[in-house]
Amino acid sequence: MGTALMLRPEREALPAAKVLRAECKTRAAGTLRQKTNPIGSFHPAVARSSLLLCACLWIPVAVAQKQPAASQNPSVTWRSPADINPEDYAGIETCSACHQEEAQQFSKTVHARAYPASAKFGTGCESCHGPGKAHADAMMAASTSQEKMTAGKKLIFGFHGKPAENSSHCTFCHNTSQDQSLFGRSQHKLAGVSCEQCHAAHLLLPNQEQTGSQLKVTQERFFQIPALPEETRWLHESLLKQKQPNLCFGCHLTVQANFALPNHHRVPEGFMKCTDCHSAHGTLNPQQLKKIGFEVCVTCHTEKRGPYVYEHPALRVEGCTACHSRHGTVQSHLILRTESRFLCLQCHVNPQAANVPHGRLGFQTLGDCTRCHVTIHGSNTNQYFLQ
């Protein structure tokens, strides 16, 4: 029954819960009428059955974990071209005469509807590629001449330049959102990564993920959420060329190897995304984290946030990564050492120090420190985290 409820959609589980609660109420009313004594008091069996029925009324409905949706798209304002010369623009009709597949895919994106109705030129394909009339005229005049066709391709911007130049065509419009405000100092830009290497204005290769790393995590084969059609995924995930995390794994192979370890965050399975913790467009935090320190972790691990009367200093100073791995380890709970007591001894090493209440021979040789210090993340009752 537990498995059936877990796989049942939310919209079907809720009515079932209402029926269950209504039936419990009916049974409770009948039981009370049958077992009430003449003076109006209740039999002990009635009290026990009433408690059981009350617990039944509050049975939580199990709902399967949902796929994380893409973050809300930032506000971006379309900008008219800087070189205002309407005679240099051909229009999207001219472009689609040759580039039919690109134009068809482009028409499905938000870029095709980004410009106002009053715009007369610099829209559609030319909003990214620049003026295209010279290119179109040269390609039509080239006929079958390969040299003239090669020369004609150079008359329009094809995103074959340097990364900074390619990105400048995107940031010309994508500069009014806080999400891209720090792209100029991001690690991706400093590493020579431009926008079109991750995003595609028109997706032409549905199986682009095959060009990435072929390493498959074992857990991904056993635990995986249903995949969306490639075009649907592309339109709903910020026009990314591939799904996360495959797109990120194309460069971050070391991180992919960490996610292949037995204990890891459920990123390969699709329950989490790289952008849940990191911002690909740059932040002021290390590792391009969206939030500073442990705030990234407690976004999901809310029970560890606190505040507590007695804080664990390592959590506030170094953050969760003082004890846990970000991506994956071979140890349980993503800890950095084979045994958790060895992890504690990294800081609590000097028997004479204030942070080591045990004597030199007082440490246990077997087991973990958390056997006694159970509330290691923080406590409201005991300064040694004993309860």
C-alpha positions as CSV (number, residue, x, y, z in Angstrom):
1,M,0.0,0.0,0.0
2,G,2.9,2.4,0.8
3,T,4.3,1.9,-2.7
4,A,1.0,2.5,-4.3
5,L,0.5,5.7,-2.5
6,M,4.0,6.9,-3.3
7,L,3.4,6.4,-7.1
8,R,-0.1,7.9,-7.1
9,P,-0.3,11.4,-8.5
10,E,-1.1,14.2,-6.1
11,R,-4.4,15.1,-7.7
12,E,-5.6,11.5,-7.1
13,A,-4.2,11.0,-3.6
14,L,-6.0,14.0,-2.1
15,P,-9.6,12.8,-2.8
16,A,-8.6,9.4,-1.4
17,A,-7.5,11.1,1.8
18,K,-10.8,12.9,2.1
19,V,-12.7,9.6,1.7
20,L,-10.5,8.0,4.3
21,R,-11.1,10.8,6.8
22,A,-14.9,10.8,6.2
23,E,-15.1,7.1,6.8
24,C,-13.1,7.4,10.0
25,K,-15.4,10.1,11.3
26,T,-18.5,7.9,10.6
27,R,-17.0,5.0,12.4
28,A,-16.0,7.1,15.3
29,A,-19.5,8.5,15.7
30,G,-21.0,5.0,15.6
31,T,-18.5,3.6,18.1
32,L,-19.2,6.4,20.6
33,R,-23.0,5.9,20.4
34,Q,-22.6,2.1,21.0
35,K,-20.2,2.3,24.0
36,T,-21.4,5.3,25.9
37,N,-22.6,4.3,29.4
38,P,-25.9,5.5,30.9
39,I,-24.3,8.4,32.9
40,G,-22.6,9.8,29.8
41,S,-19.0,8.8,30.5
42,F,-16.9,6.8,28.1
43,H,-15.6,3.3,28.4
44,P,-11.8,2.9,28.3
45,A,-12.0,1.0,25.1
46,V,-13.8,4.0,23.6
47,A,-11.0,6.3,24.6
48,R,-8.4,4.0,22.9
49,S,-10.4,3.7,19.7
50,S,-10.9,7.4,19.6
51,L,-7.2,8.1,19.8
52,L,-6.6,5.6,17.0
53,L,-9.3,7.2,14.9
54,C,-7.9,10.7,15.5
55,A,-4.5,9.5,14.4
56,C,-6.1,8.0,11.3
57,L,-7.6,11.4,10.4
58,W,-4.2,13.0,10.2
59,I,-2.4,10.3,8.1
60,P,-0.2,12.3,5.7
61,V,-0.6,11.6,2.1
62,A,2.7,10.5,0.5
63,V,3.5,12.3,-2.7
64,A,6.4,11.4,-4.9
65,Q,9.2,13.9,-5.2
66,K,8.8,16.2,-8.0
67,Q,11.3,17.2,-10.7
68,P,12.9,20.5,-9.9
69,A,11.6,23.2,-12.3
70,A,13.9,25.7,-13.9
71,S,14.4,28.9,-12.1
72,Q,12.2,31.8,-13.1
73,N,13.5,33.6,-16.1
74,P,15.1,36.9,-15.3
75,S,13.6,40.1,-16.7
76,V,15.3,41.1,-19.9
77,T,14.5,44.1,-22.0
78,W,15.0,44.1,-25.8
79,R,17.2,46.8,-27.1
80,S,17.2,48.3,-30.6
81,P,20.5,47.9,-32.6
82,A,23.1,50.5,-31.9
83,D,23.9,51.1,-35.6
84,I,20.5,52.4,-36.7
85,N,20.4,52.0,-40.5
86,P,17.2,50.2,-41.6
87,E,18.7,49.7,-45.1
88,D,21.2,47.1,-43.8
89,Y,18.6,44.8,-42.4
90,A,16.9,42.1,-44.5
91,G,14.2,40.8,-42.2
92,I,13.4,37.3,-40.8
93,E,11.5,36.3,-44.0
94,T,14.7,36.6,-46.0
95,C,16.7,34.6,-43.5
96,S,14.1,31.8,-43.3
97,A,14.2,31.3,-47.1
98,C,17.6,29.6,-46.6
99,H,17.7,28.8,-42.9
100,Q,14.3,27.1,-42.6
101,E,15.1,24.7,-39.7
102,E,16.8,27.5,-37.7
103,A,13.9,29.8,-38.3
104,Q,11.4,27.2,-37.3
105,Q,13.2,26.4,-34.0
106,F,13.7,30.1,-33.3
107,S,10.0,30.9,-33.7
108,K,9.3,28.7,-30.6
109,T,11.6,30.6,-28.3
110,V,11.0,33.7,-26.2
111,H,13.5,35.5,-28.4
112,A,11.0,35.5,-31.3
113,R,8.5,37.5,-29.1
114,A,10.9,39.7,-27.2
115,Y,10.8,42.8,-29.4
116,P,7.9,45.3,-29.2
117,A,5.3,45.5,-32.0
118,S,6.6,48.9,-33.0
119,A,10.1,47.6,-33.9
120,K,10.6,47.6,-37.7
121,F,14.1,46.3,-38.0
122,G,16.8,44.5,-36.0
123,T,14.3,41.8,-34.9
124,G,14.3,38.0,-35.3
125,C,17.5,36.5,-36.5
126,E,19.2,39.9,-36.9
127,S,18.7,40.8,-33.2
128,C,21.6,38.4,-32.5
129,H,23.5,38.1,-35.8
130,G,23.4,41.7,-36.8
131,P,22.5,43.2,-40.2
132,G,22.0,40.6,-42.8
133,K,21.1,42.3,-46.1
134,A,24.7,42.3,-47.3
135,H,25.1,38.6,-46.4
136,A,21.9,37.7,-48.1
137,D,22.7,39.6,-51.3
138,A,26.2,38.1,-51.5
139,M,24.9,34.5,-51.0
140,M,22.3,34.9,-53.7
141,A,24.9,36.4,-56.1
142,A,27.4,33.7,-55.3
143,S,25.4,31.0,-57.0
144,T,27.7,27.9,-57.1
145,S,31.0,29.8,-56.5
146,Q,32.6,28.4,-53.3
147,E,34.9,31.4,-52.9
148,K,32.0,33.9,-53.1
149,M,30.0,31.9,-50.7
150,T,32.9,31.8,-48.2
151,A,33.2,35.6,-48.6
152,G,29.5,36.1,-48.1
153,K,29.5,34.1,-44.8
154,K,31.9,36.6,-43.4
155,L,29.4,39.5,-44.0
156,I,27.3,38.5,-41.0
157,F,28.2,37.7,-37.4
158,G,28.1,33.9,-37.0
159,F,29.3,33.5,-33.4
160,H,32.7,32.2,-34.6
161,G,34.7,35.0,-32.9
162,K,36.4,35.2,-29.5
163,P,34.4,34.3,-26.4
164,A,34.2,37.9,-25.2
165,E,32.9,39.0,-28.6
166,N,30.3,36.3,-28.8
167,S,29.0,37.0,-25.3
168,S,28.8,40.7,-26.0
169,H,26.0,40.0,-28.5
170,C,24.0,38.3,-25.8
171,T,24.8,40.7,-23.0
172,F,23.7,43.6,-25.2
173,C,20.1,42.7,-24.2
174,H,20.8,40.4,-21.2
175,N,22.2,43.2,-19.0
176,T,19.1,44.4,-17.1
177,S,18.8,41.3,-14.9
178,Q,20.6,40.7,-11.7
179,D,21.2,37.1,-12.8
180,Q,23.7,38.3,-15.5
181,S,25.0,41.4,-13.7
182,L,28.2,39.7,-12.5
183,F,28.9,37.7,-15.7
184,G,31.9,40.0,-16.4
185,R,33.7,38.6,-13.3
186,S,32.5,35.1,-13.5
187,Q,34.8,32.1,-13.6
188,H,33.2,31.0,-16.9
189,K,34.1,34.2,-18.6
190,L,37.6,34.1,-17.2
191,A,38.0,30.6,-18.5
192,G,36.9,31.6,-22.0
193,V,33.4,30.2,-21.9
194,S,30.8,32.2,-24.0
195,C,27.0,32.1,-23.9
196,E,26.5,30.0,-27.0
197,Q,28.6,27.2,-25.6
198,C,25.9,26.4,-23.1
199,H,22.7,28.0,-24.7
200,A,21.3,27.4,-28.1
201,A,19.0,30.0,-29.7
202,H,17.8,27.3,-32.1
203,L,18.2,23.6,-31.2
204,L,19.0,21.5,-34.3
205,L,20.6,18.4,-32.7
206,P,18.1,16.6,-30.4
207,N,20.8,14.1,-29.3
208,Q,23.5,16.6,-28.5
209,E,24.0,15.0,-25.1
210,Q,25.7,12.1,-26.8
211,T,28.6,14.4,-27.6
212,G,29.3,14.9,-23.8
213,S,31.0,12.5,-21.4
214,Q,29.9,8.9,-21.7
215,L,30.5,8.1,-18.0
216,K,27.2,6.9,-16.5
217,V,26.6,6.8,-12.8
218,T,25.2,3.4,-11.5
219,Q,22.6,5.1,-9.4
220,E,21.3,7.0,-12.4
221,R,20.2,3.7,-13.9
222,F,18.2,2.6,-10.9
223,F,16.8,6.0,-9.7
224,Q,15.8,8.3,-12.5
225,I,12.8,10.6,-13.0
226,P,11.0,10.5,-16.4
227,A,12.8,12.5,-19.0
228,L,11.1,15.3,-21.0
229,P,11.2,15.4,-24.8
230,E,14.4,17.1,-25.8
231,E,12.7,20.1,-27.4
232,T,10.4,20.6,-24.5
233,R,13.3,20.4,-22.1
234,W,15.2,22.9,-24.2
235,L,12.4,25.4,-24.2
236,H,11.8,25.2,-20.4
237,E,15.4,25.1,-19.2
238,S,16.7,28.5,-20.4
239,L,17.5,27.1,-23.9
240,L,20.4,24.9,-22.6
241,K,21.9,22.7,-25.3
242,Q,21.9,19.7,-23.0
243,K,20.1,18.8,-19.8
244,Q,21.8,19.4,-16.4
245,P,24.1,17.9,-15.3
246,N,25.3,16.5,-18.6
247,L,26.0,20.0,-19.9
248,C,28.2,20.8,-16.8
249,F,29.9,17.5,-16.9
250,G,31.3,18.3,-20.3
251,C,33.9,20.4,-18.6
252,H,33.7,19.5,-14.9
253,L,34.8,15.8,-15.2
254,T,36.3,15.7,-11.7
255,V,32.9,16.7,-10.3
256,Q,31.2,14.1,-12.4
257,A,33.6,11.5,-10.9
258,N,32.6,12.6,-7.4
259,F,28.9,12.1,-8.2
260,A,29.7,8.5,-9.2
261,L,30.7,7.7,-5.6
262,P,28.3,5.7,-3.5
263,N,27.0,8.6,-1.4
264,H,26.3,11.8,-3.3
265,H,23.7,14.5,-3.8
266,R,21.0,13.2,-6.2
267,V,22.1,15.3,-9.1
268,P,22.8,12.5,-11.7
269,E,19.3,11.1,-10.9
270,G,17.7,14.4,-11.8
271,F,16.3,15.3,-8.4
272,M,18.7,18.2,-8.1
273,K,20.5,20.5,-10.5
274,C,23.9,22.2,-10.5
275,T,22.2,25.6,-10.6
276,D,20.4,24.8,-7.3
277,C,23.6,25.7,-5.6
278,H,25.8,27.5,-8.2
279,S,25.2,30.4,-10.5
280,A,26.7,29.9,-13.9
281,H,26.7,33.6,-14.6
282,G,28.9,34.6,-11.6
283,T,28.4,35.7,-8.0
284,L,30.5,37.3,-5.3
285,N,30.8,34.0,-3.4
286,P,33.4,31.3,-3.8
287,Q,32.8,28.5,-6.3
288,Q,30.1,30.8,-7.8
289,L,27.6,29.7,-5.0
290,K,24.3,31.4,-5.0
291,K,24.5,32.1,-1.3
292,I,27.3,32.5,1.1
293,G,28.6,29.8,3.4
294,F,26.1,27.3,4.9
295,E,23.1,29.3,3.6
296,V,23.3,27.3,0.4
297,C,22.9,24.0,2.3
298,V,20.2,25.0,4.7
299,T,18.0,26.0,1.8
300,C,17.2,22.3,1.6
301,H,18.4,21.1,5.0
302,T,16.2,23.5,6.9
303,E,16.4,21.5,10.2
304,K,20.1,22.4,10.4
305,R,19.6,26.2,10.1
306,G,19.0,27.1,13.7
307,P,19.7,29.5,15.3
308,Y,20.7,27.5,18.4
309,V,21.6,28.5,21.9
310,Y,24.8,26.6,21.6
311,E,26.3,26.8,18.1
312,H,28.9,24.5,16.6
313,P,31.6,27.1,15.7
314,A,32.8,25.1,12.6
315,L,29.4,25.5,11.0
316,R,29.5,29.3,11.3
317,V,33.2,29.8,10.5
318,E,33.9,27.3,7.7
319,G,30.4,26.1,6.8
320,C,29.1,22.7,6.1
321,T,32.1,21.8,4.0
322,A,34.3,21.7,7.1
323,C,32.9,18.2,7.7
324,H,30.9,17.3,4.5
325,S,31.8,16.9,0.9
326,R,29.8,19.0,-1.6
327,H,29.3,16.4,-4.3
328,G,30.0,12.9,-3.1
329,T,32.1,10.5,-1.0
330,V,32.4,6.9,-0.1
331,Q,31.4,7.6,3.5
332,S,27.8,8.0,4.8
333,H,26.4,11.5,5.3
334,L,29.0,12.8,2.8
335,I,31.6,13.2,5.6
336,L,35.3,13.7,4.6
337,R,36.9,11.0,6.7
338,T,36.4,7.2,7.0
339,E,35.3,7.5,10.6
340,S,33.5,10.5,12.0
341,R,35.7,10.5,15.1
342,F,38.7,11.2,12.9
343,L,36.8,14.1,11.4
344,C,36.2,15.5,14.9
345,L,39.9,15.1,15.9
346,Q,40.9,17.4,13.1
347,C,39.9,20.3,15.3
348,H,39.5,18.7,18.8
349,V,43.1,17.4,18.9
350,N,44.8,19.1,21.8
351,P,43.8,17.5,25.2
352,Q,44.8,20.7,27.0
353,A,42.7,23.0,24.7
354,A,39.4,24.5,25.7
355,N,37.5,22.7,22.9
356,V,38.6,19.2,24.1
357,P,36.8,18.4,27.4
358,H,38.2,14.8,27.4
359,G,41.5,13.9,28.9
360,R,44.4,12.5,26.9
361,L,43.2,8.9,27.5
362,G,39.5,9.8,27.6
363,F,38.8,9.2,23.9
364,Q,37.0,6.0,22.9
365,T,38.9,3.7,20.7
366,L,35.8,2.4,18.9
367,G,32.6,4.1,17.7
368,D,31.8,7.7,16.9
369,C,31.7,10.9,18.8
370,T,28.1,11.4,17.8
371,R,27.2,8.4,20.0
372,C,27.1,10.9,22.9
373,H,27.2,14.3,21.1
374,V,24.0,13.6,19.2
375,T,23.1,17.2,18.3
376,I,26.4,18.0,16.7
377,H,25.0,20.7,14.5
378,G,23.7,22.7,17.4
379,S,21.8,22.4,20.7
380,N,19.4,24.5,22.7
381,T,20.0,22.7,25.9
382,N,23.6,21.5,26.2
383,Q,26.8,23.2,25.4
384,Y,28.5,19.9,24.6
385,F,25.7,18.8,22.2
386,L,24.7,15.9,24.4
387,Q,21.0,16.5,23.8
